[in-house]
Amino acid sequence: MEQLQRRNPPVARILCIILLLVPFFPPALGLEDGRIDLLYVGCVARSMPYWLMRSDPLFRTTFVQATIRDFMLFGPMPAPTLSDLHRLVRLYMPRTLDEVVTNYDVIVFFEANVHAVGGHIDKLARAVPEGELGFLMVGGWQSFGGAAGYPAWGETPIGKLLPTEDVQTVWEEGVDLRLEIDEPDNDFISSLPLNPKDPALQGAVWDHNLLKVRPGADLLARAVSPKCNDPLMVTWRYDGGPRTFSLASEGGWRLYSISKWEYDYDFCSNMLIYLDDRPVPQEIELVRAARSRIFEVATRRSMLISLLEFCESFGANTQGVVERVEEMDRVAAEALPQYLDLRFEEVIDTYSTVMEMMEDVEDEAIRLKERALLWVYIIEWFTVTATLLLCGGTLWSLMIRRSLYQQVKSTRFTGE
């Protein structure tokens, strides 16, 4: 982490904050399968919306650094050399086909390099139809047909899963690019406020790989400018089974880093819900309200636990507060099945109760802290007072009391 902070301080600070936001929900037996398990392969540094999913109980994410661009030097798993990169792929990539099929629901390739993924390509490609896993490839120089000399995916088993064909080495850029929706009634498209006139959805955010739509695929949206009219979002059911998706641009990363579009997280999360073949929630503000409560309570709970640990370090008895936190956890656990089933109104109601309990527990923890620090303040007062008296007495003895005696040039001893 020290190496990360030296090379890219802003990224380091953001990632450190996100890593602290652990999910608030305690483990719930029998509900783990309700989460969407994501295998993210590619550039870890350009994955901010996916890192935010670490605080979202709906998702459980495994990251595999598998890019050979300059960004392989940054992130929580930096790879300064190619040998380090291949070692990271070996460490974090699932080892067997059965492990992929059993443990994951969706696979995302984001700036994943053909040579970095290497011998795992066949295994991951087989996992999609055999395990009915959703699959997403996001645009970039190392995606689809490649650009800037990077290899293409089209002739690999991964490329054959996609609803698009590559146009090799072509990367389209432009400040005048805009979004054009072709399928407004699609569950994913209709779940988001994709307004083509929104300034955040225009320009460089839609820089993209050039693709061709395969017969039978659904073209959801295009990137349009005076000089191009290219497929941007394309999906289909591979052999009538799992959904696979081609997103020709860098998607959520660019929406996050360039346009600061407020729905960038929802864009990525709804796409994963869609690829997992679940009904995509259509009331976006309701979903955001539920998530904001979850993230807020998770953050406040983390701060509360830190405060209790601080109080314990001064010998305070925190047992009563801890019991109330456990009671609050039990109420919050009731929201987990609601959230996994996408029943967001019930989540909001449950979390309203949790937040009321949180306020009471926080007040009690603050009073406990004040009592714990009372003796610290008293000891500090006595220490300062004693120091003041000692210094004052010494000063009086050496300066004031000494001036009471008459100074003489010399003294002599007279004996009898």
C-alpha positions in Angstrom: 0.0 0.0 0.0 3.0 2.3 0.6 4.0 1.7 -3.0 0.5 2.5 -4.2 0.4 5.8 -2.2 3.7 6.9 -3.6 2.7 6.2 -7.2 -0.9 7.4 -7.2 -1.9 9.1 -3.9 -5.5 10.0 -5.0 -6.3 6.5 -6.1 -4.8 5.1 -2.9 -6.8 7.3 -0.6 -10.1 6.5 -2.4 -9.4 2.7 -2.4 -8.4 2.8 1.3 -11.7 4.6 2.2 -13.7 2.0 0.2 -11.9 -0.9 1.8 -13.0 0.4 5.2 -16.7 0.4 4.2 -17.4 -3.3 4.9 -20.9 -4.6 4.5 -23.1 -3.8 7.5 -25.2 -7.0 7.3 -24.1 -9.9 9.6 -23.8 -13.3 7.9 -27.2 -14.9 7.2 -27.4 -18.6 6.7 -29.3 -19.8 3.7 -29.3 -16.4 2.0 -25.8 -16.3 0.5 -27.0 -17.7 -2.8 -29.2 -14.6 -3.2 -26.2 -12.5 -3.9 -24.6 -11.8 -7.3 -21.1 -13.3 -7.3 -19.0 -11.3 -9.7 -15.6 -12.4 -11.2 -14.0 -9.2 -12.4 -11.0 -9.7 -14.8 -8.9 -6.9 -16.1 -7.9 -3.4 -15.0 -8.4 -3.1 -11.2 -7.5 0.7 -11.1 -10.3 1.6 -13.6 -13.0 -0.2 -11.6 -14.3 2.4 -9.1 -18.0 1.6 -9.5 -17.2 -2.1 -9.0 -15.1 -1.4 -5.9 -18.1 0.4 -4.4 -19.9 -2.9 -4.7 -17.8 -4.2 -1.8 -20.2 -2.2 0.4 -23.3 -3.4 -1.3 -24.8 -6.6 0.2 -26.2 -7.6 -3.2 -22.8 -8.2 -4.7 -19.7 -10.3 -3.8 -16.7 -9.5 -6.0 -13.4 -11.2 -6.8 -10.8 -9.0 -8.6 -8.2 -10.5 -11.0 -5.6 -8.0 -12.2 -5.1 -9.0 -15.9 -4.1 -5.9 -17.9 -0.9 -4.9 -19.6 -1.5 -1.2 -19.7 0.2 1.4 -17.5 -2.6 0.9 -14.9 -1.2 -2.5 -14.0 1.2 -0.4 -11.8 -1.6 0.9 -9.6 -4.4 -0.5 -7.5 -4.6 -2.8 -4.4 -2.8 -5.5 -6.4 0.0 -3.6 -8.2 2.0 -5.5 -10.8 5.2 -3.6 -11.7 6.5 -6.3 -14.0 5.0 -8.9 -16.3 6.1 -11.7 -14.1 4.3 -10.1 -11.2 1.2 -9.7 -13.3 1.2 -13.4 -14.3 1.7 -14.3 -10.6 -1.3 -12.2 -9.6 -3.4 -13.9 -12.3 -2.4 -17.4 -10.9 -3.1 -16.3 -7.4 -6.6 -14.8 -7.8 -8.0 -16.6 -10.9 -10.3 -19.6 -10.1 -8.3 -22.7 -10.8 -10.9 -25.0 -12.2 -14.0 -24.9 -14.4 -16.1 -26.3 -11.5 -14.9 -23.5 -9.2 -16.0 -20.8 -11.7 -19.4 -22.4 -12.4 -20.1 -23.0 -8.7 -18.9 -19.7 -7.2 -19.9 -17.1 -9.7 -23.0 -15.6 -11.5 -21.5 -13.0 -13.8 -18.0 -12.5 -15.4 -16.8 -9.0 -16.4 -13.9 -8.4 -18.7 -12.7 -4.8 -18.4 -9.4 -4.0 -20.2 -8.5 -7.6 -19.9 -5.5 -8.5 -22.0 -5.5 -11.7 -24.1 -1.9 -12.6 -23.1 -2.5 -11.8 -19.4 -5.6 -14.1 -19.1 -3.7 -16.7 -21.2 -4.5 -20.3 -20.3 -7.6 -19.4 -18.4 -9.5 -18.3 -21.6 -11.0 -21.7 -22.5 -12.0 -22.4 -18.9 -13.8 -19.0 -18.5 -15.5 -19.4 -22.0 -16.8 -22.8 -21.1 -18.2 -21.6 -17.8 -20.6 -19.2 -19.5 -22.8 -21.8 -21.3 -22.2 -24.7 -18.9 -22.9 -22.6 -15.7 -25.3 -20.2 -17.4 -23.2 -17.3 -16.2 -23.8 -13.8 -17.5 -20.9 -12.2 -19.4 -19.9 -8.6 -20.0 -17.0 -7.2 -22.0 -16.3 -3.5 -21.5 -14.5 -1.4 -24.1 -10.9 -0.3 -24.1 -7.6 -0.7 -25.9 -7.2 -4.3 -24.8 -10.9 -5.2 -25.3 -12.7 -6.5 -28.4 -10.6 -5.9 -31.5 -7.9 -4.1 -29.5 -6.1 -0.8 -30.3 -2.6 0.7 -30.0 -1.1 -2.6 -30.9 -2.9 -4.8 -28.3 -4.3 -8.2 -29.4 -7.9 -8.8 -30.2 -10.4 -11.2 -28.6 -12.5 -12.0 -31.7 -10.9 -15.3 -32.6 -10.7 -16.6 -29.0 -13.4 -18.7 -27.3 -14.3 -15.5 -25.3 -14.9 -13.5 -28.4 -17.3 -16.1 -29.8 -19.6 -15.6 -26.7 -20.2 -11.9 -27.6 -23.2 -10.5 -29.5 -20.7 -8.5 -31.6 -17.9 -9.0 -34.0 -14.6 -7.1 -33.8 -13.4 -4.5 -36.2 -9.7 -4.8 -35.3 -7.5 -2.0 -34.0 -10.1 0.7 -34.4 -10.8 3.0 -31.4 -13.2 5.9 -32.1 -12.8 9.1 -30.1 -14.6 12.5 -30.2 -15.9 15.3 -28.1 -19.1 15.4 -30.1 -20.2 11.9 -29.4 -23.7 11.4 -28.0 -25.9 8.5 -26.9 -28.7 7.3 -29.1 -31.2 4.8 -27.6 -32.6 2.0 -29.9 -34.5 -0.1 -27.4 -36.0 2.2 -24.7 -38.2 -0.6 -23.4 -35.3 -3.0 -22.6 -35.3 -3.7 -18.9 -31.7 -2.4 -18.4 -32.2 0.7 -20.5 -35.5 1.7 -19.0 -34.1 1.3 -15.5 -31.8 4.4 -15.9 -32.3 8.1 -16.7 -30.3 7.8 -20.0 -31.2 11.2 -21.4 -29.1 11.8 -24.6 -29.4 15.6 -23.9 -27.7 15.3 -20.5 -24.3 17.0 -20.8 -22.8 14.2 -18.6 -23.8 11.7 -21.3 -22.1 13.4 -24.2 -18.6 13.6 -25.5 -15.5 11.6 -24.5 -17.4 9.3 -22.2 -18.5 7.3 -25.3 -15.1 6.8 -26.8 -15.3 3.2 -28.0 -14.2 0.2 -29.9 -15.7 -0.2 -33.4 -18.0 -3.3 -33.4 -20.4 -5.1 -35.7 -23.7 -6.5 -34.4 -24.1 -10.3 -34.9 -27.3 -11.6 -36.5 -30.0 -12.2 -33.8 -28.4 -9.8 -31.3 -30.3 -6.8 -29.8 -28.8 -3.4 -30.4 -29.7 -1.3 -27.4 -27.9 1.9 -28.0 -25.4 3.6 -30.4 -22.6 6.2 -30.1 -23.4 8.9 -32.7 -21.5 11.9 -34.1 -21.3 13.7 -37.4 -18.7 11.1 -38.5 -19.9 7.9 -36.8 -23.0 5.8 -36.0 -21.6 2.8 -34.1 -23.0 0.1 -31.9 -22.5 0.9 -28.2 -24.6 -1.5 -26.2 -25.5 -4.9 -27.6 -26.8 -8.0 -25.9 -28.2 -11.5 -26.7 -28.8 -14.9 -25.2 -25.9 -17.1 -26.1 -27.3 -20.2 -27.7 -30.6 -19.3 -26.0 -29.1 -19.6 -22.6 -27.2 -16.9 -20.5 -27.1 -13.3 -21.4 -23.9 -11.8 -22.7 -23.3 -8.1 -23.3 -20.9 -5.9 -25.3 -20.4 -2.4 -24.0 -18.1 -0.7 -26.6 -17.1 2.2 -24.3 -15.3 2.1 -20.9 -18.7 2.6 -19.4 -19.1 3.1 -15.7 -15.4 4.1 -15.3 -15.7 7.0 -17.7 -19.1 8.0 -16.4 -17.5 8.2 -12.9 -14.1 9.8 -13.8 -15.0 12.2 -16.6 -18.6 13.2 -16.5 -19.2 12.6 -12.8 -22.7 11.2 -13.8 -24.5 10.6 -10.5 -26.0 7.3 -11.7 -22.7 5.7 -12.7 -22.9 3.1 -9.9 -26.5 2.3 -10.8 -25.5 1.9 -14.4 -23.0 -0.8 -13.5 -25.1 -2.5 -10.8 -28.2 -2.7 -12.9 -26.2 -4.1 -15.8 -25.1 -7.0 -13.5 -28.6 -7.6 -12.3 -29.7 -7.7 -15.9 -26.9 -10.2 -16.8 -27.9 -12.4 -13.8 -31.3 -12.7 -15.5 -33.1 -11.0 -12.7 -35.9 -8.3 -13.0 -34.0 -5.0 -13.1 -35.6 -2.5 -10.6 -37.2 0.3 -12.5 -37.8 2.8 -9.6 -34.2 4.2 -9.6 -34.7 6.8 -6.9 -36.3 4.1 -4.6 -33.2 1.9 -5.1 -30.8 4.8 -4.5 -32.7 5.7 -1.3 -32.3 2.1 0.0 -28.6 2.0 -0.9 -27.9 5.3 0.7 -29.4 4.1 4.0 -27.3 0.9 3.8 -24.1 2.8 3.1 -24.8 5.5 5.7 -25.6 3.0 8.5 -22.5 0.9 7.5 -20.3 4.0 7.8 -21.8 5.2 11.1 -21.6 1.7 12.6 -17.9 1.5 11.7 -17.3 4.9 13.5 -19.4 3.6 16.5 -17.3 0.5 16.8 -14.1 2.6 16.7 -15.5 4.9 19.4 -16.3 1.9 21.6 -12.8 0.6 21.2 -11.4 4.0 22.2 -13.6 3.9 25.3 -12.4 0.4 26.2 -8.8 1.6 26.0 -9.5 3.9 28.9 -11.1 1.1 30.9 -14.8 1.9 30.2 -17.4 -0.8 30.5 -18.9 -1.0 27.0 -20.9 -4.2 27.5 -24.3 -2.4 27.6 -23.7 -0.5 24.4 -22.3 -3.6 22.7 -25.5 -5.5 23.5 -27.6 -2.7 21.9 -25.4 -2.8 18.8 -26.0 -6.5 18.6 -29.8 -5.9 18.9 -29.4 -3.3 16.1 -27.6 -5.9 14.0 -30.4 -8.4 14.4 -32.9 -5.8 13.1 -30.7 -4.9 10.2 -30.3 -8.6 9.3 -34.1 -8.6 8.6 -33.4 -6.3 5.6 -30.9 -8.7 4.0 -33.5 -11.0 2.4 -35.6 -8.0 1.5 -32.6 -6.4 -0.3 -31.5 -9.6 -2.1 -35.1 -10.0 -3.4 -35.0 -6.3 -4.5 -37.9 -5.4 -2.2 -36.5 -1.9 -1.7 -39.5 -0.3 0.0 -39.3 -2.9 2.8 -35.5 -2.3 3.1 -36.2 1.5 3.6 -38.8 0.8 6.3 -36.4 -1.6 8.1 -33.5 0.7 7.9 -35.6 3.6 9.2 -36.0 1.6 12.4 -32.3 0.8 12.4 -31.3 4.4 12.1 -33.5 5.4 15.0 -31.8 2.7 17.1 -28.5 3.9 15.8 -29.1 7.5 17.1 -29.9 6.2 20.6 -26.8 4.0 20.6 -24.6 6.8 19.4 -25.9 9.1 22.1 -25.2 6.5 24.8 -21.7 5.8 23.3 -20.9 9.5 23.5 -22.0 9.7 27.1 -19.8 6.7 27.8 -16.9 8.4 26.2 -17.5 11.5 28.3 -17.5 9.5 31.5 -14.4 7.6 30.4 -12.6 10.8 29.7 -13.7 12.5 33.0 -10.8 11.1 35.0 -8.5 11.9 32.1 -9.6 15.6 32.4 -9.2 15.4 36.2 -5.7 13.9 36.1 -4.7 16.4 33.4 -6.0 19.3 35.6 -4.1 18.0 38.7 -1.0 17.5 36.6 -1.1 21.0 35.1 -1.9 22.5 38.5 0.9 20.7 40.3 3.4 21.7 37.6 2.3 25.3 37.9 2.7 25.2 41.8 6.1 23.6 41.5 7.3 26.1 38.9 5.9 29.0 40.8 7.5 27.9 44.1 10.8 27.5 42.5 10.6 30.9 40.8 9.7 32.5 44.1 12.5 30.9 45.9 15.2 31.7 43.3 14.1 35.2 42.4 11.7 36.9 44.8 12.8 35.4 48.2 16.4 35.9 47.3 15.9 39.6 46.9 15.0 40.0 50.6 18.6 39.4 51.6 21.2 42.2 51.4 24.0 41.5 49.0 27.6 41.9 50.5 31.0 41.8 48.8 32.5 39.2 51.0 32.0 37.3 54.2 34.5 36.2 56.7 34.5 33.8 59.5 35.6 35.0 63.0 36.5 32.3 65.4 36.5 32.7 69.1 
